[in-house]
Amino acid sequence: MKKTKLLPLPVPWSVSPSTSYLRLFANESESDTPSQIRFVAQFCSDVIKKEYENQTKKIESPQIFYSPYDTNIKLGPKGGTVQLIKVTLIQTIEARIAAAVSDSAAINYSDFDCSAMQFQPNEPISNAGAWLKAFHQKWIEAGICPDPHAYEAQESKLVSQNALSRGFKHFIFVGHDAYIEVVAKAWTWESEGTLRQSHNSK
């Protein structure tokens, strides 16, 4: 049986694997308001430094003490290593969030064809230090994350079995305790700012 192929989305961030802030804001297909996904994302510090090296904007060190959805939170400038990301989904016809499949992984990567990924998620890591060094080197060289935990799922049943989904794509966003699947025409993303302390914190 042919597996659905995961293609990493070409983005400079990775959905944070250590924070459980993945959120889905879905609307009915007839709604004028697009569905959105929000999550905490990690950026490679060396990529950020390269982007800002010719600018005077200060790169703030992130300090997470509260949920980023707390109304008391004041986000910093868009230049830190931990930022709140908003993905806007265009013409969504299906959206769902599901709990992680196990305590160790949100999705079972063995259920997918991961051959398009530079770093295979199912392969055992014998030398974690060397693996991280190679991973970050690729991240720095390309300016995009090798595995952002956000994918386009090709040859997906969610698309092929839905008569209304011609021209649509299947996207998967993998968090810490859950994952989100959406079928939409397209998507865009933007940073809502760097996470830092609340208004009342000094």
C-alpha positions in Angstrom: 0.0 0.0 0.0 1.4 3.4 -1.0 2.1 5.7 1.8 1.3 9.4 1.9 4.5 11.4 1.3 5.5 14.2 3.7 7.2 17.2 2.1 8.6 19.7 4.7 7.2 23.2 4.2 9.9 25.7 3.2 9.9 27.9 6.3 12.7 29.3 8.6 11.1 28.0 11.8 10.1 24.7 13.4 7.0 24.1 15.4 8.2 23.8 18.9 8.4 20.2 20.0 8.6 21.1 23.7 5.6 23.4 24.2 1.9 22.4 24.0 0.5 25.6 22.4 -0.7 24.3 19.0 -4.1 25.8 18.4 -6.6 25.5 15.6 -9.2 28.2 14.9 -11.5 26.7 12.3 -14.6 28.1 10.6 -17.3 26.7 8.4 -16.3 26.6 4.7 -18.9 29.3 3.9 -17.4 31.7 6.4 -15.6 34.7 5.2 -13.2 34.4 8.1 -10.3 32.0 7.2 -9.2 29.2 9.5 -6.0 29.8 11.4 -3.4 27.8 13.2 -1.2 29.3 16.0 1.8 27.8 17.7 5.1 28.5 19.3 8.0 28.2 16.8 11.7 28.0 17.2 14.1 29.9 14.9 17.7 29.1 14.4 19.7 31.8 16.2 22.4 31.9 13.5 19.8 32.4 10.8 18.2 35.3 12.7 21.6 36.8 13.3 22.4 36.6 9.6 19.0 38.2 8.8 19.5 41.1 11.2 23.3 41.6 10.9 22.9 44.7 8.8 20.1 46.1 10.9 20.0 48.0 14.3 17.0 46.1 15.6 17.9 44.3 18.9 17.4 40.6 19.0 15.6 39.9 22.3 16.2 36.7 24.4 12.9 34.9 24.7 11.5 34.2 28.2 8.4 32.0 28.3 6.6 32.2 31.6 2.9 32.2 30.5 0.8 30.9 27.7 1.2 33.0 24.6 -2.6 33.2 24.4 -2.9 34.9 27.8 -4.3 38.4 27.3 -1.6 39.7 29.7 1.2 38.8 27.3 3.0 41.5 25.4 5.0 40.1 22.4 8.3 41.5 21.6 9.8 42.5 18.2 9.8 39.8 15.4 13.4 38.8 15.8 13.8 36.4 18.6 14.5 32.7 18.6 11.1 31.8 20.0 8.1 33.4 18.3 4.4 33.0 18.1 3.4 32.1 14.5 0.1 32.5 12.9 -0.7 30.4 9.8 -3.7 31.5 7.7 -5.4 28.8 5.6 -7.1 29.9 2.4 -10.4 28.2 1.5 -10.3 25.4 4.1 -12.7 22.5 3.4 -11.5 20.2 6.2 -9.7 20.9 9.5 -9.1 18.8 12.6 -6.9 18.5 15.6 -6.1 15.2 17.2 -4.2 14.1 20.3 -0.7 12.7 20.0 -0.5 9.0 19.0 1.9 8.2 21.9 3.8 9.8 24.7 6.9 10.0 22.6 5.5 11.3 19.3 2.6 13.3 18.1 2.3 11.4 14.8 3.6 8.0 13.7 6.2 8.8 11.0 6.4 5.2 10.0 2.9 5.6 8.6 4.2 8.0 6.0 6.8 8.1 3.2 9.5 10.4 4.6 12.0 10.0 1.8 11.8 13.7 0.9 13.1 14.6 4.3 16.8 15.3 4.7 16.8 13.9 8.3 14.7 10.8 8.6 12.6 10.9 11.7 12.5 7.1 12.1 16.2 6.5 12.0 18.0 5.9 15.3 20.5 8.6 16.3 23.9 7.1 17.4 25.6 10.5 18.0 23.2 13.2 19.0 25.8 15.9 19.0 26.9 15.2 15.4 23.3 15.0 14.3 22.4 18.3 15.8 25.4 20.0 14.3 24.6 18.6 10.8 20.9 19.6 11.3 21.7 23.2 12.2 24.3 23.5 9.5 21.7 22.7 6.9 19.3 25.1 8.6 21.9 27.9 8.4 23.0 27.2 4.8 19.5 27.1 3.4 17.8 29.6 5.7 14.9 27.1 6.1 14.5 24.4 8.7 15.2 20.8 7.4 12.3 19.5 9.5 9.8 22.2 10.6 7.2 19.7 11.9 5.0 21.2 9.2 4.4 19.3 6.0 2.4 19.0 2.8 1.0 15.5 2.6 1.2 14.4 -1.1 -1.0 11.6 -2.5 -3.3 12.0 0.5 -6.5 10.1 1.0 -8.1 13.2 2.6 -7.7 14.9 -0.8 -8.2 12.0 -3.3 -11.4 10.8 -1.6 -13.0 14.1 -1.3 -14.9 15.1 -4.5 -14.7 18.8 -3.4 -11.0 18.9 -2.9 -9.7 19.2 -6.5 -6.9 21.7 -6.5 -6.6 21.6 -2.7 -3.7 20.4 -0.6 -3.3 18.5 2.7 -1.2 20.1 5.4 0.0 18.6 8.7 1.3 20.6 11.6 2.9 18.5 14.4 3.0 19.8 17.9 4.0 18.4 21.3 0.7 16.8 22.5 -1.3 17.1 19.3 -1.3 17.5 15.6 -3.4 19.4 13.1 -4.5 18.3 9.6 -6.1 20.7 7.1 -7.2 20.5 3.5 -7.0 24.0 2.0 -6.1 25.8 -1.3 -3.1 27.5 0.2 -1.5 28.9 3.3 0.5 31.9 4.5 2.3 32.6 7.7 3.4 35.5 9.8 5.1 36.1 13.1 3.1 37.8 15.8 6.2 38.6 17.8 8.8 37.2 20.1 7.6 35.6 23.4 8.8 37.3 26.5 7.6 38.2 30.0 4.1 39.6 30.6 3.2 43.2 31.1 3.3 42.9 34.8 6.7 41.1 35.0 9.9 43.1 35.5 
